[in-house]
Amino acid sequence: MANHQMLDNVTHKDVRIITDQHPDLGDTGSYATTFINEFRDVQNQYPIFFRKNTETAKFEAIALFGFAESENLYLDDQGWHASYIPLSVQRRPFLIGFKDVDNQGVVEQEAVVHIDMDSPRINTERGELVFLPQGGQSEYLQSVSNILGHIHEGHQMTDVFIDTMLELELIESVNIKVTLDDGSEHELNSLYTLHEEKVQALDAEVVAQLHQKGYLQHMYMQMASLANMPALIRRKNQVMGLS
């Protein structure tokens, strides 16, 4: 159970964060949320799909890491084997929370940094200091705050992008069937992608509008990212000792 607390330099003055990537540190999920403002980096390494969030029923973009629950084929005891780690993984154990603030009589929500105190990364012995001895923010915390800022912006940008794809009826469900070298099969049936034929059939005016918004590039990055599926299958075969 997560224990999210608003970060402050009194309660959390001695907190340190282990920044290594290791299966024992909570990074074994088979996917992570990703955002269009990092698609360029993500699509070089991982397949990008869409899925419906089970809590909100809204579509979100994800980077796929494995074919089974809690299977991250990019991660082992030696670390994370990819040149880029998605922002939603980099930010752990920090997250964006909100607090009510009074703005001239109007209550508004302000984004603030929270920390999950149940994370195995948290300790007081080793790792990166969150706060300096005098109470100021460490360089590490400043870096995390920058990442959270990109995530906050990315959430908003990606929501609008996905809404546009839905309005144009470009998102379609896809069943992924993977056959490994030993003949065993894995099936993923809750994923979505862009319908390439419909994208190619868009009229010139719509294409121009998408290009102006920068969406056309994101669309082709998502579709191009699926070329990473064979490499992910090879990773699965290697992990199982099949190749």
C-alpha positions as CSV (number, residue, x, y, z in Angstrom):
1,M,0.0,0.0,0.0
2,A,1.5,3.4,-1.0
3,N,2.2,5.9,1.7
4,H,2.2,9.3,-0.2
5,Q,3.3,12.3,1.8
6,M,3.8,15.9,0.9
7,L,7.5,16.4,0.8
8,D,9.0,18.9,3.3
9,N,12.5,19.6,4.6
10,V,11.6,18.8,8.3
11,T,9.7,15.5,8.1
12,H,12.0,14.2,5.4
13,K,15.3,15.9,6.3
14,D,17.3,12.7,6.6
15,V,15.8,10.8,3.7
16,R,18.1,9.3,1.1
17,I,17.1,7.7,-2.2
18,I,18.7,4.7,-3.8
19,T,18.8,5.6,-7.5
20,D,20.1,2.2,-8.8
21,Q,17.8,0.2,-11.1
22,H,17.2,-3.3,-9.6
23,P,14.3,-5.8,-9.5
24,D,14.2,-5.4,-5.7
25,L,13.5,-1.6,-6.0
26,G,10.0,-1.8,-7.5
27,D,10.7,-1.5,-11.2
28,T,9.4,-4.9,-12.4
29,G,6.2,-3.7,-14.0
30,S,5.6,-4.9,-17.5
31,Y,4.9,-1.3,-18.7
32,A,5.1,2.3,-17.7
33,T,3.1,5.4,-18.7
34,T,4.8,7.5,-21.3
35,F,4.1,11.0,-22.7
36,I,4.3,12.5,-26.2
37,N,7.0,14.9,-25.0
38,E,9.4,11.9,-24.6
39,F,8.2,9.8,-27.6
40,R,11.4,10.6,-29.5
41,D,13.5,8.9,-26.8
42,V,11.1,6.1,-25.9
43,Q,10.4,5.0,-29.5
44,N,14.0,4.2,-30.0
45,Q,13.9,1.5,-27.2
46,Y,10.4,0.3,-26.5
47,P,7.1,-0.5,-28.2
48,I,4.6,2.2,-27.5
49,F,0.9,1.3,-27.2
50,F,-2.2,2.8,-25.8
51,R,-4.3,1.2,-23.0
52,K,-7.4,2.1,-21.0
53,N,-6.6,3.0,-17.4
54,T,-8.7,0.6,-15.3
55,E,-9.4,3.3,-12.7
56,T,-10.2,6.3,-15.0
57,A,-11.3,4.4,-18.2
58,K,-9.2,7.0,-20.0
59,F,-6.7,6.1,-22.7
60,E,-3.0,6.5,-21.8
61,A,0.2,5.8,-23.7
62,I,2.5,3.2,-22.4
63,A,6.0,1.8,-23.0
64,L,5.9,-2.0,-23.0
65,F,8.6,-3.9,-21.1
66,G,7.3,-7.5,-21.0
67,F,4.6,-10.0,-21.8
68,A,3.6,-11.2,-18.4
69,E,2.6,-9.4,-15.2
70,S,5.6,-7.9,-13.3
71,E,7.9,-8.8,-16.2
72,N,10.4,-6.1,-17.1
73,L,12.7,-7.7,-19.7
74,Y,15.0,-4.6,-19.7
75,L,15.8,-5.1,-16.0
76,D,18.0,-7.6,-14.1
77,D,20.4,-7.7,-11.2
78,Q,22.9,-5.7,-13.3
79,G,20.6,-2.8,-14.0
80,W,18.3,-1.4,-16.7
81,H,19.5,-2.4,-20.2
82,A,18.3,0.5,-22.3
83,S,19.7,3.9,-23.2
84,Y,16.6,5.7,-22.0
85,I,14.3,5.1,-19.0
86,P,10.8,6.6,-19.2
87,L,10.1,9.7,-17.1
88,S,7.4,7.9,-15.1
89,V,10.1,5.4,-13.9
90,Q,12.8,8.0,-13.4
91,R,10.7,10.0,-11.0
92,R,10.2,7.2,-8.5
93,P,9.7,7.4,-5.5
94,F,8.4,10.9,-6.1
95,L,5.1,11.9,-7.7
96,I,3.0,15.0,-8.3
97,G,0.3,15.7,-5.7
98,F,-2.0,18.7,-5.3
99,K,-3.0,20.9,-2.4
100,D,-5.7,23.5,-2.1
101,V,-4.5,27.2,-2.1
102,D,-6.6,30.3,-1.6
103,N,-6.1,32.7,-4.5
104,Q,-8.0,35.9,-3.6
105,G,-10.9,33.9,-2.2
106,V,-10.9,31.3,-4.9
107,V,-9.7,27.8,-3.9
108,E,-7.3,26.4,-6.5
109,Q,-5.2,23.3,-6.7
110,E,-1.5,23.7,-6.8
111,A,0.9,21.0,-7.9
112,V,3.4,20.0,-5.2
113,V,6.0,17.2,-4.8
114,H,5.0,14.1,-2.9
115,I,7.0,11.1,-1.9
116,D,6.0,7.5,-1.4
117,M,7.4,6.5,1.9
118,D,6.7,2.8,1.4
119,S,9.1,2.7,-1.6
120,P,12.1,0.3,-1.1
121,R,14.3,3.1,-2.5
122,I,13.9,5.2,0.7
123,N,16.3,4.9,3.6
124,T,18.6,7.1,5.7
125,E,21.9,5.2,5.1
126,R,22.8,5.4,1.4
127,G,21.9,7.0,-1.8
128,E,21.1,10.6,-2.9
129,L,20.3,13.2,-0.2
130,V,16.9,14.8,-0.8
131,F,17.7,17.9,1.3
132,L,20.9,19.5,2.3
133,P,21.9,19.7,6.0
134,Q,20.8,23.4,6.0
135,G,17.4,22.4,4.7
136,G,17.8,23.5,1.0
137,Q,17.0,21.3,-1.9
138,S,19.8,19.0,-3.1
139,E,20.8,18.9,-6.8
140,Y,19.2,15.5,-6.9
141,L,15.8,16.9,-5.7
142,Q,16.1,19.8,-8.2
143,S,16.6,17.2,-11.0
144,V,13.6,15.2,-9.8
145,S,11.4,18.4,-9.7
146,N,12.4,19.0,-13.3
147,I,11.3,15.5,-14.2
148,L,8.0,15.9,-12.4
149,G,7.5,19.2,-14.3
150,H,8.0,17.4,-17.6
151,I,5.5,14.7,-16.5
152,H,2.9,17.2,-15.4
153,E,3.2,19.0,-18.8
154,G,3.3,15.6,-20.6
155,H,0.1,14.4,-19.0
156,Q,-1.8,17.4,-20.3
157,M,-0.3,17.3,-23.7
158,T,-0.8,13.6,-24.1
159,D,-4.4,13.8,-23.0
160,V,-5.2,16.3,-25.7
161,F,-3.2,14.3,-28.3
162,I,-5.1,11.1,-27.5
163,D,-8.5,12.9,-27.5
164,T,-7.6,14.1,-31.0
165,M,-6.8,10.5,-32.1
166,L,-10.1,9.3,-30.7
167,E,-12.0,12.1,-32.4
168,L,-10.5,11.0,-35.7
169,E,-11.2,7.4,-34.9
170,L,-7.6,6.4,-35.4
171,I,-7.1,4.3,-32.3
172,E,-7.9,0.5,-32.7
173,S,-7.6,-2.4,-30.4
174,V,-4.9,-5.0,-31.2
175,N,-4.2,-8.5,-30.0
176,I,-0.6,-9.3,-29.6
177,K,0.3,-13.0,-29.9
178,V,3.9,-14.0,-29.3
179,T,5.3,-17.4,-30.0
180,L,8.6,-18.1,-28.3
181,D,11.4,-20.4,-29.5
182,D,10.1,-23.3,-27.3
183,G,6.6,-23.0,-28.9
184,S,5.0,-21.4,-25.8
185,E,2.6,-18.5,-26.5
186,H,1.8,-15.2,-24.8
187,E,-1.1,-13.1,-25.7
188,L,-1.8,-9.4,-24.9
189,N,-5.3,-8.4,-25.6
190,S,-5.9,-5.1,-23.8
191,L,-3.7,-2.9,-26.0
192,Y,-4.4,-0.3,-28.6
193,T,-2.5,1.3,-31.4
194,L,-3.0,3.7,-34.3
195,H,-4.7,2.3,-37.4
196,E,-2.1,2.8,-40.1
197,E,-4.5,2.5,-43.0
198,K,-6.7,5.2,-41.6
199,V,-3.7,7.4,-40.9
200,Q,-2.6,7.0,-44.5
201,A,-6.1,7.8,-45.7
202,L,-6.4,11.2,-43.8
203,D,-7.2,14.0,-46.1
204,A,-4.7,16.8,-46.8
205,E,-6.4,19.4,-44.6
206,V,-6.5,17.1,-41.6
207,V,-2.9,16.1,-42.1
208,A,-1.9,19.8,-42.3
209,Q,-3.7,20.5,-39.0
210,L,-2.0,17.5,-37.3
211,H,1.4,18.6,-38.6
212,Q,0.8,22.2,-37.3
213,K,0.1,20.8,-33.8
214,G,3.1,18.6,-34.0
215,Y,0.9,15.5,-33.7
216,L,1.9,13.9,-37.0
217,Q,5.4,13.3,-35.8
218,H,4.1,11.7,-32.6
219,M,1.8,9.5,-34.6
220,Y,4.6,8.1,-36.8
221,M,6.8,7.7,-33.7
222,Q,4.2,5.5,-32.1
223,M,3.7,3.4,-35.2
224,A,7.5,3.1,-35.8
225,S,8.1,2.0,-32.2
226,L,6.3,-1.2,-32.9
227,A,9.4,-2.3,-34.7
228,N,10.9,-2.9,-31.3
229,M,8.6,-5.9,-30.7
230,P,11.0,-8.5,-32.3
231,A,13.8,-7.2,-30.0
232,L,11.5,-7.6,-27.0
233,I,10.7,-11.1,-28.0
234,R,14.4,-11.9,-28.3
235,R,14.9,-10.6,-24.8
236,K,12.2,-12.9,-23.6
237,N,13.8,-15.9,-25.3
238,Q,17.2,-15.0,-23.8
239,V,15.7,-14.7,-20.3
240,M,14.2,-18.1,-20.7
241,G,17.4,-19.5,-22.0
242,L,16.0,-20.3,-25.4
243,S,18.5,-18.5,-27.5
